Structure formats: C-alpha cells, structure tokens
Amino acid sequence: MLHLIGLGLADETDITVKGLDIVKGAHRVYLEAYTSILMVGKEKLEAYYGRPIIVADREMVESSSDEILDGAKEEDVAFLVVGDPFGATTHTDLVLRARELRIPTQIIHNASIMSAIGATGLQLYNFGQTVSMVFFTESWRPASFYDRVKENRQIGLHTLMLLDIKVKEQSLENLARGRKVYEPPRFMTAARCASQMIEIEEGKGEGAYKSETLAVGIARLGAPDQRMAVGTLKQISEYDLGPPLHSLVILGERAHDLERDYIRDFALDKPTFDEAWTMQYQNH
C-alpha cells in the first residue's frame, strides 16, 4: 500500500500518532522535499522516526514515480509530505498513478497552511482563492496572480499568497548544458512578495489593491518562533520577518471588527493601521 502521510508544519514531532505508526512499519520511507520544507532537516526526522528516509525531489516524483511505487502492491511504502498530503496537485497525480497500477492508497491528513493560516486571527470562511507568487527574473515577471487577487477583493475576501521556494533548481545555463549543478536554496520573503505585488499594480493600474492595502505577513507558522506582522503592503515590503518559510495575506474589504481587533496587536505602526482600516474597511 502507498501511504501519503502529512507531517504538519514545523518539526519532527508534528506527525500524527497514526502516521508515525505507519512510518515505523513501512518497507520504504520517502520525503517529498520540494513543494515545502519543515524547520528541521532529514537527520532529525530519521532520528525521531527511527527509520532511514529517501529524499524525493521534483524529478523523482514527477518523472520517476515508478521507483516510488515499485513493490507497493505487496509492501507498505510511506510518502511523507510537509503539511497535508493534498496541499499540492503533484500528490493527487501520484495517487492517480497508484490507482492505475491497482496499488491501494491511504491518506493520513495533518495541519497545513490552508487551515493554520487561521492563526492570523482572520476567519477562514472570509478567504477567497489561494494564489501562488513566484520569484521574478529580469525576463519573466508573471502577473497571473493579479486577476485572482482582484476577483477576491471585488467580493471582499482575503487572499492567501503562497510564496515561491527554490530547492534543487538549476540555472538556465546548467540546464542547457545538461550539468547536474544546482543553485543554493531560495525562499521568498513576505517583503519580496509585497514588493512584487506593488510593482505589478503600478504597471497595470487597475486598482486590484494599492500600496496602502493592509496585509498580514507570517513567518514559520506553527513553530515556536512564529512571527506575524501587520501593515500596508508598502510597510510589509520593507519589513524583515526573519528566516523562512513566509506567507502573506491580503485583506479583503469585508474584514470583520473581530479580525481587526486580533491583527491590530501585530501592527507595525498602529496609527497607520487605524488610518488604513478607517479609510478602506470600516464601512464594509
């Protein structure tokens, strides 16, 4: 059987009891290591779980899934996913491939950014479409996120921005030359995301949001050193939340007074927050 096991958000102890029991008895254990990361390394997981772990990068999962599924009809294979197993479409695809091979599957759920973002004090049913933000390059500045944010804000809903991570990525030159040389890992900050959003709005000028729109930046959600900062997009673009992983929420205009009371404690500058709230949110 193929077991997809959610690991939660922070460290080796976030796995569920059910998930840990399966890991301890599995024939092979894989760790998906490119859609997200934990705050601890593979070695800590191995020590806590008492099992060796095979790191599954993007190439293995998307191009060599047969290696993962090999023998899974007869023996238990554990596939570990940071957050919840269905937090990325890649994992749905893996289950579909297992079905095609008539391999039974089991899903062990866990906390993910999609539910734990409630730690910001923003109500989950006030969120609209979730959007991804990638690193801009000199020649590639995709703005597909813009229309999704605009649609959310037109009906007053918050937008959760999932920020780009680059793990085991190759430069265009090394890719073209077929060299297996990888770039150092990079993790987008809330500040970088806010800056890129402001840049796109300045170019489009459609008013999906503005630099004075309120946003919530959160770092290392679920970890002991979790941090949160609330301010305008401009303020967030200039603020350092520390080490990864970061996420960003753009406030919708239907924000409730209870949400305001909760997030105000994390405001970078309370007078600026109060002014922005009065001008943009109070009468909605």
SVG drawing of the C-alpha trace seen along z (x, -y; Angstrom):
<svg xmlns="http://www.w3.org/2000/svg" viewBox="-20 -58 48 67">
<polyline fill="none" stroke="black" stroke-width="0.4" points="0.0,0.0 1.1,-3.6 0.6,-5.8 0.7,-9.5 1.4,-11.0 1.1,-14.6 3.9,-15.9 2.3,-19.1 4.1,-22.5 7.1,-22.8 9.2,-19.8 9.6,-16.1 7.0,-15.9 4.1,-17.3 3.5,-13.9 0.3,-12.2 0.4,-9.0 -1.3,-7.1 1.3,-8.5 4.2,-7.6 3.0,-4.0 2.9,-3.6 6.3,-5.1 7.9,-2.7 6.5,0.3 6.9,-0.8 9.3,1.0 10.5,-2.3 10.0,-5.9 10.2,-8.8 10.2,-12.5 8.8,-14.9 11.2,-17.8 10.3,-20.5 6.7,-21.8 7.5,-22.8 10.0,-22.2 10.0,-21.6 12.0,-23.6 14.3,-20.6 16.5,-18.5 16.2,-14.9 18.6,-13.7 16.2,-14.9 13.3,-13.1 15.3,-9.9 16.3,-10.0 12.8,-10.6 11.1,-8.1 13.8,-5.5 13.8,-4.9 16.1,-5.9 14.4,-8.4 14.8,-8.7 14.6,-12.3 12.2,-12.6 12.9,-15.6 10.8,-17.1 12.4,-14.9 11.8,-11.7 8.2,-12.4 7.1,-13.9 9.3,-11.8 10.3,-8.6 7.2,-7.8 7.6,-4.2 10.6,-4.0 8.4,-5.2 5.5,-2.8 7.7,0.2 6.6,3.1 3.8,1.1 1.2,3.7 3.0,6.2 4.6,3.9 4.0,0.6 5.6,-2.5 5.3,-5.7 5.4,-9.0 5.9,-12.0 4.5,-15.4 5.0,-18.6 1.7,-20.0 -1.2,-17.9 -0.8,-15.3 -3.3,-17.1 -1.8,-20.5 -0.2,-20.2 -1.5,-18.8 1.6,-16.7 0.4,-14.4 -3.0,-13.9 -1.2,-12.9 0.8,-10.3 -2.4,-8.8 -3.9,-8.6 -0.8,-6.8 -1.1,-4.3 -4.7,-3.7 -3.8,-3.0 -1.4,-0.3 -4.1,1.0 -2.0,0.1 -4.1,-0.6 -3.6,-4.0 -4.2,-5.6 -4.1,-9.3 -3.1,-10.5 -4.0,-14.1 -2.3,-16.8 -2.3,-20.6 -1.4,-22.7 -1.0,-26.4 -4.6,-26.3 -6.1,-25.7 -3.4,-27.0 -3.5,-30.5 -6.4,-31.0 -3.6,-31.7 -3.5,-35.2 -7.0,-35.8 -8.6,-36.1 -11.6,-33.9 -11.2,-31.0 -14.6,-31.5 -13.6,-35.0 -10.8,-33.7 -11.2,-33.5 -8.9,-31.9 -5.4,-30.9 -2.7,-32.3 1.0,-31.5 3.7,-34.1 7.0,-33.1 10.3,-34.9 10.5,-37.5 13.5,-37.4 14.8,-40.0 12.9,-38.5 10.0,-36.8 7.5,-38.7 4.3,-36.7 1.2,-38.6 -1.3,-35.7 -1.8,-36.1 -3.1,-39.7 -6.6,-38.7 -7.2,-36.2 -6.4,-38.8 -8.6,-41.3 -11.5,-38.8 -11.2,-38.1 -11.1,-41.7 -14.1,-42.6 -16.2,-40.4 -14.4,-41.5 -12.4,-38.3 -8.9,-37.8 -6.2,-36.3 -3.6,-33.8 -0.4,-34.2 1.8,-31.0 5.4,-32.1 7.9,-30.5 10.7,-28.2 13.6,-27.1 15.1,-23.8 17.5,-21.8 16.9,-24.2 19.3,-24.5 20.4,-27.7 19.3,-28.1 23.0,-27.7 23.5,-24.4 20.1,-23.1 21.1,-23.9 24.5,-22.2 23.0,-19.2 25.1,-19.7 23.7,-18.4 24.7,-21.5 22.1,-23.1 21.6,-26.6 21.5,-27.3 18.0,-27.0 16.0,-30.3 12.8,-31.1 10.7,-34.1 10.0,-36.5 6.8,-38.3 8.7,-41.5 9.7,-40.3 6.1,-39.2 4.7,-42.6 7.3,-44.4 6.5,-42.4 2.7,-43.0 3.3,-46.7 5.4,-46.6 2.6,-44.8 -0.1,-47.1 1.9,-50.1 2.3,-48.6 -1.4,-47.6 -3.1,-50.4 -6.4,-48.5 -6.8,-49.1 -6.9,-45.5 -5.1,-46.7 -2.8,-49.6 0.4,-50.1 -1.8,-51.2 -3.9,-48.0 -3.5,-46.1 -1.7,-42.8 -0.6,-40.2 2.9,-38.7 3.5,-35.5 6.8,-33.5 7.5,-30.0 3.8,-29.2 3.4,-26.6 7.0,-26.8 8.0,-28.1 9.5,-31.2 6.5,-32.0 6.2,-35.7 3.5,-37.9 3.5,-41.5 0.5,-43.6 0.8,-46.7 0.3,-48.2 1.8,-46.4 4.4,-49.2 5.3,-48.6 5.5,-44.8 7.7,-45.3 10.3,-46.9 10.0,-44.6 12.2,-41.6 10.3,-38.7 13.4,-36.6 14.1,-33.0 11.7,-31.0 9.0,-30.0 6.9,-33.1 3.3,-33.6 1.3,-36.8 -2.4,-37.5 -4.0,-40.5 -7.0,-41.7 -10.4,-41.8 -12.8,-44.7 -15.3,-42.5 -12.9,-42.1 -14.8,-41.9 -14.2,-44.0 -13.1,-40.9 -10.4,-40.3 -9.3,-43.9 -9.1,-43.6 -6.9,-40.4 -4.5,-41.6 -4.1,-45.2 -1.9,-43.8 0.6,-42.9 0.5,-46.2 4.0,-47.6 2.5,-51.1 -0.9,-51.3 -1.7,-54.9 -1.0,-53.8 -3.1,-50.7 -6.0,-52.6 -6.0,-55.1 -5.9,-52.4 -8.7,-50.5 -10.9,-53.6 -10.4,-54.5 -10.7,-51.0 -12.5,-48.6 -14.6,-50.3 -17.8,-50.8 -17.9,-47.5"/>
</svg>
